[in-house]
Amino acid sequence: MVGCGFTVCIFILMSLLNLQNIEKELKRRHQHPYKWFRKQNDAWDNYTNFIYRTSSWDTLVQKIAIVAEAQELDKQQFFQYAANRWYNFWSAQTVEQIFAEMEGIEPAEEVRDSEKDFYLLGIPFDHKTSVFPKQFEKSFEYAQSHKGELIEWLYKNQSTQKRHHFKNRLFIVVFERTGEHWKLKAELTLLKKAIEKYVAAFKPAQLHSFTFADGQTTLSDIIWVSK
């Protein structure tokens, strides 16, 4: 893998690993609590860019320890930061691959396009897996019957990181009855079934339409995944 570019490395890794293997590695993250300690920032993102080339949990832990020592960083905080970025990245990459392999889906030409990942029946979409937000302050059952309200909340409360935008987006909202929603990001087989069911029955008329500050029309929907 030495010397390959960002995009090439990602696709080599994804081709070498199947969904079951990635799911197994991601679930090894579950032995530790999910904390951030700090907001994402450029400096710590740069320290942890090795996550893009690291699919193995054991290798990840080794690299975290090496960088934390070399940069004299708080070991616990750096471990959590790197492990969370790794977990979210590989889950998102696998979900994108799941979409890309389905009939009716055309991947975006530019792999690093921050505003779209694919076209569904010709409609461009970015996708985002989100845990059900407790800040929404309403029940999961309420959200399911008031989908547009949650979508608008998700757009308005999205992070200000690189993929911040108000373009078309398909949200995959995960909800776990015990409250550990984040763990469902590793349930790739479950996510795949939900996505396949959604895409097979998709009709453009089911999309919710919004007009945000830029005046453009945004189309969005939610794929629910619960356990």
N, C-alpha and C positions, 0 to 999 in steps of 0.2 A: 504493500500500500504506500510505501515511501515514494514521494514525488508526485502522486496523483493530485489533480485539482479537486476542489471542494465537490463539485457536481459529480465528477467521475468517481470519487471515493464513495459517495453516498450510494450511487447505483451499483457499484461493485459489491458493497456490503449488503445491500438489499437483495441482490441476486443470489448471494451466497447463503443467506439465512432465510428459512421459511417462517411462516407465521407462528407455528408452534414453538420454534426455538426462540424467537423474539419474545413471545409471550412468557416463556419460562424465565428468560433473563430479566424481564421487567418485573415479574412477581418477586424476584429476590430483593427488590427495593422495599417490599412490604414489611420486612423485618425491622425497619427503622421508622420512627415517626416522621410525618411530613411537616417540616418547618422551613421557613425561608430565612429568618433572622433579619433580612434587609431586602429592600426593593432591588430589582435587577438594575444593573448599571454597566456602563461600557467597560470599566476596568476589570470587574470580576467576570464579565462575559468573555473578555479576552483571555483571562487566566484559564477559563474552562472550555476553550474552543476545541480541546481534545475530545470532547463528547461526540463530535460529528464523525470521528474515525474509530470510535470505541463502542462495540456492540456487546462485549462481554462484561458482566458485572464484576467479576474478579479483576479483570484488567483495569476497569474503571477505578476501583478502590485503590489499586496500586498507583495509578497516575495521580489521583487526588492527593495521596500522601506525599508523593514526590514534589508536586507543585506547591502544596501548602508549606512544606519544609523549605523549599528553595526561596519562596516569596515571603516567608515569615508571617504567614496568615493564621488566624484563629482556626485550628484544625476542625473543630466541631462545626463552626459556621461555614467553613469552606466545603466540608463534606456535604452538608445539607444543600448548599447552593448548587454544587456540581451535580450531585445525585438527582436533584429535582429537574435541572435543565436536561440532563441525560434522559431521564424517565419521560418527560414531556416531549422531547424531540423524537425519540424512537417510536413512541406511541403515535405521534402525529404523522411521521414518515410512513409507518405501516398502514395507517388509515388512508392516507393519500394513495398508497399502492393498491389498497382494496378497491377504492373508487376507480382508479385507472384501469383495472382489469375487467371492469363490468361493461356489458353491452349498453350502448347509449351514452357512454362517457368518452370524451376526448380530452386527454391531458393538455394542459397549457404548453405552448411551444417553449416558453422560457421557464426553466425549472425554478429559478429563484425569483419569479414574479411574486411580489408581495401582495398583490390584489386579487389574484385568481390562481387556483390550482388545476381547474379542469372546467370543461363545458358539459352540462347535462342537457341533452336535447338542444344543443346550441346555445344555452344560456350560461354565461360565465359565472363561476362561483369560487370563492375562497371557502375552506372548511375550517372549523375550529371545534375541538372537543372541550367542553366546559363542564366543570362540576356544578351541580345545582347550587346556586348562590344563597347562602343563609341571609345575606344582606337584602335579598329580595323581599324578605319578611312576610312571605305568604307561602302556603303549603304547596307541595309538589302536585297534589290533585288540583289545586286552584290554577297553578301554572299550566297544567295540561289542558284545561278548559278555557284558558285565557292566554293562548300561545303568543298572540301579538303583543301583549303587555310585557311578557318576559323577553321577547326578542328586542323590543325597544329598550328595555332596561339593560340588556347585555351590550347593545351597541353603545349606549350612553355611559356605561361603566367599564368599558374595555380598557385594557392596559394601554399605556402610551408608548409601548415598545415598537419594534420595526414593522409589525403587521397591523398597526393601528390604521383603520380606514373605515369608511361608511359605504363600501361597495357591496355587491351581492355576497351573501354568506349563508352557508348551511351550517347551523349549529348542531353538534351532537351533544346533548345534555345528559350527563350520567348522574344517576341517583341510586344510592345504596341505603337500604332501610336502617342500618346501624349508624349512618351518618358519615361513614368513611368513603365518601363519593369518589375521592381521588384514586382509590384502588381499582375502580372499574376501567380506568384508562389502560390497564394492563390486560383486561379481559378481551383480547383481540378477537377471539372466536365469537364471543357474544356480540361485539361491535360489528363484526362482519355480517352476521345474520340480520341484524337490525338495518344495516346499510343496504344489503341485498333486497330486503323486503321493501324498503323505501323506494329504491331506484326502480324496482320492477313495477311498482304501482304509481310512479310519479306522473303528475299532470301539471303543466305550468299554472293552471287556474288555481291550484291549491296554495301558491306562494302568497306571502303577506307583503304588501307594498308600503313603503315608508318614504317620507321626504324629510331629510335632515338639513343641517345648516347650509350645506353647499347647494341646495335646491334641486339636486338630482334625485331621481327615483331609485330606490334601493329595494331589491327583492330578496326575501329571506324565508327560511323555514327551520323547523326543529325536528331532528330525529331523536326520539326518546329512547334511552337505554337504562333500564332499572333492574335491580336484583335484590 
